[in-house]
Amino acid sequence: MAYKTVNPYTNELIKEYDETTDQELEETIQRAHDLYKTFKKQDIKERSKILHKVADNIRERADELARTCTTEMGKLLVEAQGEVELCAVIVEYFADHAEEMLKPEEVETTANGKAEIHHQSTGVIMMIEPWNFPYYQMIRVFAPNFMVGNPMILKHASNTPSSAQLMADVIEEAGAPKGSITNLFMNYDQVAETIADKRIQGVALTGSERGGSTVAKAAGENLKQSTLELGGMDPFIVMEDADMDDVEEIAWRSRIYNAGQECTSSKRFIVMDKVYDDFVERLKNNFSKLKPGDPLKEETTLAPMNSKKAKEELQEQLDEAVDAGATVVYGNEPIDLPGQFFKPTILTDVDRDNPAHTTEMFGPVAVVYKVSSQEEAIEVANDNPYGLGAIVFTGDSDRGAEIAEKIETGMVYINNFRYSLPELPFGGVKRSGYGREMSRIGLMAFVNDKLILKADKPDMDNLSSGLVASKNLDKK
């Protein structure tokens, strides 16, 4: 696996990285495992102080972080700046709130004594992260697990090695103990070996279905806990009573943000027939205004895709959709620039037999469906193998909530752009994966929920009946 930084705007090879050696991997795992033994005894307040310094250092190095990300994977500089600030916000949130969320919880019980659930660290966690949000994906696993006391080993995407290493350096330079997060340039065999290692207690992955399936299999075979955040074909439902000016402002942004390379991008627009033509015209108008160019420049509004390979794969998917009967109402034309630009495209007339109906297109292609009822909108929304997020626009937010209840996803936003905030759980269902990141749920992803039942002395009056119950159980 070649780890390279290639600028998708200039196609320039900037830097190559050597793969991690087996000895480096062994030393990293052992160092992290030794740190876990220290973390178990450390006051959580000490880790909170360190995390606050990490947030400060992220902000101090914000320009370098943002420019590195833009140069490496192509996103607009303003988007990269937003990603960096979000990382600082996430770090601060867990530094401020993790101690309270991790306090022991008393459980009402008929057992003799006082029952409490204590939330304790489990050990070294491996995280496997993608290129599309190279900092945010790291931080939303790192921050909660650092507070829990779980050291981490990072295997990042092969096309964003500079971003991965830079953020790991920023964290360590802020005072995080060596071994709390270590970025390694691992090959696939080393990933499997690491998951199988007895010192590793869990694995968190954000990535493709194929990667998720491979990691889940390895984790299952080795009885390791795992969380998976995979793909998505998020529906954007527009009801007939929606404010179309609001819809117009959100719809194009929800598809084009990060050049459409986002799991939670709105990829399928499900629009009531009464407002369908109006919606399509507005979407075409906004797509036509986008200006491709240098993503480091403020005037650029359409970023290149992250790589030549990604652009070619998206074009193949689009060609297949058209061959299967889809209508191109805008786009599907080349952009005369050297970078990996893909002209935003709108498809209609996609039926259930079309591969575009059930295949995620990871780039600026919008599929628009016309429906005639709320029930049909929900049916189309659920008729896909994924279940990550969704957006619903309607004039009645209570009606929107009723629709949201029936959509098979992990997240639904009503009359809103989608939010990524540390207090909100992130994750999906079906082939979008399992588990959650961020919020208290994400904080608890890799903890030992240990029951402690304490009493001054045993309840001798009920002891015999308990023994009888056990004996009766044995006879069954």
C-alpha distance (Angstrom), angle and dihedral (degrees) to the residues before:
residue distance angle dihedral
M1 . . .
A2 3.83 . .
Y3 3.81 115.3 .
K4 3.80 106.7 -153.2
T5 3.78 138.8 160.2
V6 3.82 107.4 -140.7
N7 3.80 119.0 172.2
P8 3.85 105.1 -129.5
Y9 3.80 91.1 -156.8
T10 3.83 97.2 53.8
N11 3.83 97.9 19.5
E12 3.82 86.4 -131.7
L13 3.80 120.3 152.3
I14 3.79 103.8 -130.8
K15 3.80 105.1 173.9
E16 3.80 142.6 -9.3
Y17 3.79 126.4 -152.9
D18 3.78 131.2 -149.3
E19 3.78 116.7 -120.8
T20 3.79 118.9 -107.0
T21 3.79 113.8 -94.2
D22 3.79 121.7 -128.7
Q23 3.79 89.4 -113.0
E24 3.81 91.7 53.2
L25 3.79 89.4 50.0
E26 3.80 92.9 50.7
E27 3.80 92.0 48.1
T28 3.81 90.7 49.0
I29 3.80 94.5 50.8
Q30 3.79 92.3 47.6
R31 3.81 92.9 47.2
A32 3.80 90.9 50.5
H33 3.80 91.5 47.0
D34 3.81 91.0 50.8
L35 3.80 89.7 49.8
Y36 3.81 90.1 52.2
K37 3.81 88.6 60.1
T38 3.80 88.6 55.3
F39 3.79 94.5 43.6
K40 3.82 90.5 55.1
K41 3.81 89.8 64.2
Q42 3.80 98.6 37.3
D43 3.79 123.7 105.5
I44 3.79 107.6 -111.1
K45 3.81 88.8 -133.6
E46 3.80 88.7 70.0
R47 3.77 91.7 57.1
S48 3.81 90.0 47.2
K49 3.82 90.2 57.3
I50 3.79 90.6 51.0
L51 3.81 92.5 49.4
H52 3.79 90.9 53.5
K53 3.80 88.1 54.7
V54 3.81 88.7 49.7
A55 3.81 90.0 54.9
D56 3.80 90.2 49.6
N57 3.79 91.6 50.1
I58 3.80 92.4 48.3
R59 3.79 89.1 55.8
E60 3.80 92.9 44.7
R61 3.80 90.2 52.8
A62 3.83 94.4 37.2
D63 3.80 97.0 117.7
E64 3.80 93.5 49.4
L65 3.80 91.4 46.1
A66 3.80 93.8 48.8
R67 3.80 95.3 46.3
T68 3.79 92.3 47.1
C69 3.81 90.4 52.6
T70 3.80 93.6 47.5
T71 3.79 93.4 47.0
E72 3.79 91.7 47.6
M73 3.81 104.6 43.8
G74 3.78 103.5 12.3
K75 3.79 106.4 -118.8
L76 3.80 118.9 149.3
L77 3.80 112.3 -85.3
V78 3.81 91.3 -122.8
E79 3.81 89.1 55.3
A80 3.80 91.4 48.2
Q81 3.80 89.9 50.4
G82 3.79 89.7 51.8
E83 3.80 91.0 50.0
V84 3.81 91.6 52.0
E85 3.80 92.7 50.3
L86 3.80 90.9 47.5
C87 3.80 88.2 55.5
A88 3.80 90.3 55.4
V89 3.81 90.4 48.6
I90 3.82 91.8 51.1
V91 3.79 92.3 48.7
E92 3.81 91.8 50.1
Y93 3.80 92.4 47.6
F94 3.78 94.8 56.5
A95 3.79 91.8 40.7
D96 3.81 88.4 56.0
H97 3.80 101.9 38.4
A98 3.81 110.6 25.6
E99 3.79 96.1 85.0
E100 3.79 92.3 56.8
M101 3.80 93.2 43.9
L102 3.80 91.8 50.1
K103 3.80 95.7 51.8
P104 3.83 115.8 122.6
E105 3.80 113.9 -89.7
E106 3.79 121.3 -140.7
V107 3.80 115.4 -133.0
E108 3.78 124.2 -152.9
T109 3.79 108.6 -125.8
T110 3.80 142.8 161.1
A111 3.79 88.7 -136.9
N112 3.77 119.9 109.9
G113 3.79 110.6 -90.6
K114 3.79 137.3 7.5
A115 3.81 118.8 -43.5
E116 3.79 122.6 -153.1
I117 3.78 135.1 172.8
H118 3.81 111.9 -139.2
H119 3.80 118.1 -162.8
Q120 3.79 109.4 -143.1
S121 3.77 136.9 172.3
T122 3.79 118.1 -97.1
G123 3.80 105.0 -161.6
V124 3.78 141.6 -98.2
I125 3.82 116.6 0.8
M126 3.78 125.0 -159.6
M127 3.78 117.9 -146.5
I128 3.80 125.6 -165.0
E129 3.78 112.0 -164.9
P130 3.84 137.3 -174.9
W131 3.79 134.3 -126.0
N132 3.81 101.8 -118.0
F133 3.82 95.7 79.3
P134 3.79 100.6 14.0
Y135 3.82 96.6 174.9
Y136 3.79 102.6 32.1
Q137 3.81 93.4 51.3
M138 3.82 90.4 52.2
I139 3.77 95.9 46.0
R140 3.78 98.2 47.9
V141 3.82 88.3 61.0
F142 3.80 97.6 34.4
A143 3.82 100.6 50.5
P144 3.84 99.4 53.7
N145 3.80 94.3 39.2
F146 3.79 92.4 48.6
M147 3.79 88.9 55.8
V148 3.81 91.2 46.6
G149 3.81 89.2 51.4
N150 3.81 100.2 -111.9
P151 3.84 113.8 138.2
M152 3.80 114.5 -143.2
I153 3.79 140.2 -142.1
L154 3.80 115.5 -157.0
K155 3.78 128.1 -149.9
H156 3.79 106.1 -177.4
A157 3.81 131.4 -172.7
S158 3.79 116.0 -71.7
N159 3.82 93.1 -123.3
T160 3.83 96.6 53.8
P161 3.82 103.5 48.5
S162 3.81 95.1 130.4
S163 3.81 92.9 54.9
A164 3.79 92.2 46.9
Q165 3.78 94.1 50.2
L166 3.79 93.8 43.4
M167 3.80 93.9 54.1
A168 3.81 91.6 45.3
D169 3.82 88.5 52.1
V170 3.81 92.2 47.6
I171 3.82 89.7 53.2
E172 3.81 94.3 48.5
E173 3.81 93.2 44.2
A174 3.82 88.4 56.1
G175 3.80 90.0 62.2
A176 3.78 105.0 -88.9
P177 3.83 107.5 149.4
K178 3.79 115.4 -100.9
G179 3.78 106.1 -95.8
S180 3.79 96.3 31.6
I181 3.81 87.5 105.4
T182 3.80 123.8 2.3
N183 3.79 122.9 -179.0
L184 3.80 113.4 -146.8
F185 3.80 131.2 -175.8
M186 3.79 94.5 -134.9
N187 3.80 131.9 176.7
Y188 3.81 122.3 -135.7
D189 3.82 94.1 -98.8
Q190 3.79 90.3 54.1
V191 3.80 90.5 50.2
A192 3.81 90.7 55.4
E193 3.81 91.7 45.7
T194 3.79 91.4 50.0
I195 3.79 93.6 50.9
A196 3.80 89.2 50.4
D197 3.82 93.8 49.1
K198 3.81 111.7 111.6
R199 3.82 91.0 -133.8
I200 3.81 91.0 62.4
Q201 3.80 113.2 84.3
G202 3.78 104.0 -178.8
V203 3.77 147.1 -2.6
A204 3.82 131.3 -139.0
L205 3.79 119.1 -163.8
T206 3.77 134.7 -176.9
G207 3.77 112.0 -176.5
S208 3.76 146.5 76.3
E209 3.80 129.4 -15.9
R210 3.80 90.0 -110.9
G211 3.78 92.5 51.9
G212 3.78 91.6 44.7
S213 3.78 92.7 50.8
T214 3.81 91.7 50.0
V215 3.80 93.5 48.0
A216 3.81 93.8 44.0
K217 3.80 90.0 52.2
A218 3.80 92.7 49.8
A219 3.80 91.6 45.8
G220 3.81 92.1 48.2
E221 3.78 93.9 48.4
N222 3.79 89.3 53.2
L223 3.82 95.5 40.2
K224 3.79 93.1 -116.7
Q225 3.77 124.3 150.7
S226 3.80 115.1 -116.4
T227 3.78 142.2 -176.3
L228 3.80 122.6 -158.2
E229 3.80 129.7 -164.1
L230 3.78 106.6 -176.7
G231 3.78 137.6 160.4
G232 3.76 132.1 -35.6
M233 3.80 142.9 -160.5
D234 3.77 95.3 -164.3
P235 3.82 116.5 -163.8
F236 3.80 121.9 -134.8
I237 3.81 106.2 -159.0
V238 3.80 119.7 -160.3
M239 3.80 115.2 -167.5
E240 3.80 122.7 -157.9
D241 3.83 92.5 -107.5
A242 3.82 95.2 51.9
D243 3.80 121.1 124.3
M244 3.80 98.3 -108.0
D245 3.80 93.5 -160.0
D246 3.81 88.7 59.5
V247 3.80 91.0 44.0
E248 3.80 90.5 51.5
E249 3.80 92.9 53.4
I250 3.78 94.8 48.4
A251 3.82 104.0 35.7
W252 3.82 100.7 65.1
R253 3.81 92.2 41.3
S254 3.78 91.1 50.5
R255 3.80 90.7 56.5
I256 3.81 101.5 36.4
Y257 3.81 101.0 41.4
N258 3.82 109.0 116.9
A259 3.82 87.1 8.0
G260 3.80 87.7 -67.4
Q261 3.81 90.8 -65.0
E262 3.77 98.3 129.4
C263 3.79 131.8 108.4
T264 3.79 90.9 -135.9
S265 3.80 96.4 45.8
S266 3.79 113.1 128.6
K267 3.78 99.1 -108.0
R268 3.83 100.3 164.3
F269 3.81 120.4 48.2
I270 3.81 111.0 -160.6
V271 3.79 107.9 -166.6
M272 3.79 132.4 -177.7
D273 3.82 112.9 -116.0
K274 3.80 94.0 -118.3
V275 3.82 92.1 63.4
Y276 3.81 99.6 24.7
D277 3.83 99.0 102.5
D278 3.80 91.3 44.5
F279 3.81 90.7 50.5
V280 3.80 94.8 49.9
E281 3.82 92.3 49.2
R282 3.79 92.2 49.7
L283 3.80 92.2 48.2
K284 3.83 91.1 49.2
N285 3.79 90.2 49.5
N286 3.79 93.7 52.4
F287 3.81 93.8 44.5
S288 3.82 89.4 51.7
K289 3.81 91.6 57.2
L290 3.80 95.0 57.9
K291 3.78 115.3 113.8
P292 3.81 119.1 -149.8
G293 3.78 118.7 -151.2
D294 3.79 145.9 99.2
P295 3.82 105.7 -8.3
L296 3.81 89.6 -148.4
K297 3.82 90.2 64.2
E298 3.80 121.7 86.4
E299 3.81 95.2 -135.1
T300 3.81 93.4 59.3
T301 3.80 113.4 99.1
L302 3.81 101.2 168.2
A303 3.80 115.9 60.8
P304 3.80 125.6 -158.6
M305 3.76 119.7 -105.4
N306 3.77 116.2 -99.4
S307 3.81 98.2 -102.3
K308 3.80 146.2 -0.7
K309 3.80 89.3 -109.7
A310 3.81 92.7 54.8
K311 3.80 91.4 49.3
E312 3.80 92.6 49.9
E313 3.81 93.1 47.6
L314 3.81 91.4 51.1
Q315 3.80 91.1 50.0
E316 3.80 90.2 52.0
Q317 3.81 90.4 52.2
L318 3.78 91.3 48.5
D319 3.81 92.1 49.4
E320 3.80 90.6 50.7
A321 3.82 90.9 50.9
V322 3.81 91.7 51.6
D323 3.80 92.0 46.2
A324 3.81 87.8 53.4
G325 3.80 92.2 55.8
A326 3.80 107.4 -84.7
T327 3.80 117.9 145.3
V328 3.81 120.9 -131.8
V329 3.80 107.6 -142.7
Y330 3.79 93.9 171.1
G331 3.80 137.4 8.3
N332 3.80 131.0 1.5
E333 3.80 89.8 133.4
P334 3.81 129.0 120.5
I335 3.80 121.7 -102.7
D336 3.79 111.8 -135.7
L337 3.80 97.6 -131.4
P338 3.81 130.0 104.6
G339 3.80 95.4 -122.4
Q340 3.80 126.8 86.7
F341 3.79 95.3 -87.8
F342 3.79 123.2 161.1
K343 3.78 119.2 -167.1
P344 3.82 111.3 -124.7
T345 3.79 108.6 -105.0
I346 3.80 135.2 -161.8
L347 3.81 121.1 -152.6
T348 3.80 127.2 -168.2
D349 3.81 133.9 173.4
V350 3.80 92.8 49.8
D351 3.80 107.6 159.4
R352 3.79 127.9 -167.5
D353 3.80 92.7 -93.2
N354 3.78 92.6 56.6
P355 3.84 113.5 100.2
A356 3.82 88.2 -134.3
H357 3.80 88.2 67.5
T358 3.79 94.1 66.5
T359 3.83 105.1 17.8
E360 3.79 123.3 86.8
M361 3.80 113.3 -124.2
F362 3.80 106.7 -155.2
G363 3.77 100.3 -154.9
P364 3.82 143.2 47.6
V365 3.81 99.8 -43.9
A366 3.81 118.3 121.9
V367 3.80 122.2 -163.1
V368 3.82 113.4 -156.6
Y369 3.82 122.7 -160.2
K370 3.80 127.0 -167.6
V371 3.82 115.8 -142.2
S372 3.78 133.0 175.6
S373 3.80 104.0 -153.8
Q374 3.78 143.3 30.7
E375 3.79 90.2 -113.3
E376 3.79 91.7 53.9
A377 3.80 91.0 48.6
I378 3.79 90.8 54.5
E379 3.79 91.7 45.4
V380 3.81 92.7 53.0
A381 3.81 91.0 44.4
N382 3.81 90.9 55.7
D383 3.79 95.8 40.4
N384 3.80 96.5 95.1
P385 3.80 135.2 77.2
Y386 3.80 95.3 -112.0
G387 3.77 134.5 75.7
L388 3.79 113.4 -178.2
G389 3.81 112.4 121.1
A390 3.80 142.4 -22.2
I391 3.80 141.9 -168.0
V392 3.81 125.1 -145.1
F393 3.81 124.9 -168.5
T394 3.78 118.5 -165.9
G395 3.80 137.6 141.4
D396 3.81 90.0 -118.5
S397 3.81 115.3 57.3
D398 3.82 90.8 -164.4
R399 3.78 88.8 57.4
G400 3.78 87.2 48.1
A401 3.79 89.8 54.3
E402 3.81 90.4 51.8
I403 3.79 89.7 52.7
A404 3.79 90.8 45.8
E405 3.80 90.9 55.6
K406 3.81 89.7 59.9
I407 3.81 98.0 46.4
E408 3.81 113.6 98.6
T409 3.80 99.7 -132.2
G410 3.77 139.3 106.2
M411 3.81 94.8 -121.6
V412 3.82 135.9 28.0
Y413 3.81 127.5 -176.1
I414 3.81 118.7 -161.4
N415 3.81 118.3 -153.2
N416 3.80 87.5 -17.7
F417 3.76 144.3 100.6
R418 3.79 110.3 -112.1
Y419 3.80 115.9 -87.6
S420 3.79 129.3 -143.9
L421 3.78 105.8 -166.8
P422 3.81 129.8 148.7
E423 3.80 94.3 -118.2
L424 3.82 92.4 55.2
P425 3.83 119.8 79.1
F426 3.80 115.6 -122.3
G427 3.80 123.8 -154.2
G428 3.77 146.6 82.7
V429 3.78 150.1 -134.9
K430 3.81 137.7 -117.5
R431 3.82 111.5 23.6
S432 3.78 90.8 -14.1
G433 3.79 87.6 82.3
Y434 3.78 136.7 -116.7
G435 3.77 139.9 -85.7
R436 3.79 127.5 43.0
E437 3.78 136.1 -103.9
M438 3.80 127.2 -152.0
S439 3.82 125.4 16.9
R440 3.80 121.3 59.9
I441 3.80 89.4 -58.2
G442 3.79 90.9 59.1
L443 3.78 91.1 45.4
M444 3.80 89.1 57.7
A445 3.82 95.9 47.4
F446 3.81 95.0 103.2
V447 3.79 105.9 23.7
N448 3.76 132.6 115.6
D449 3.81 105.6 -120.5
K450 3.77 93.7 -154.0
L451 3.79 120.8 -167.5
I452 3.81 114.3 -140.8
L453 3.81 114.7 -174.0
K454 3.79 112.0 -174.7
A455 3.81 130.9 -175.1
D456 3.79 134.8 164.2
K457 3.81 90.9 -125.9
P458 3.82 137.8 -10.4
D459 3.79 121.4 -82.5
M460 3.80 97.9 -111.9
D461 3.81 94.2 -179.8
N462 3.80 92.0 64.8
L463 3.77 97.5 32.2
S464 3.80 95.4 92.3
S465 3.79 94.1 48.9
G466 3.76 88.3 51.0
L467 3.78 90.4 52.8
V468 3.79 90.5 48.7
A469 3.79 90.2 52.2
S470 3.78 90.1 51.4
K471 3.80 91.9 49.3
N472 3.79 91.6 48.6
L473 3.78 88.6 50.2
D474 3.81 90.1 52.4
K475 3.79 91.8 54.4
K476 3.82 93.6 56.1
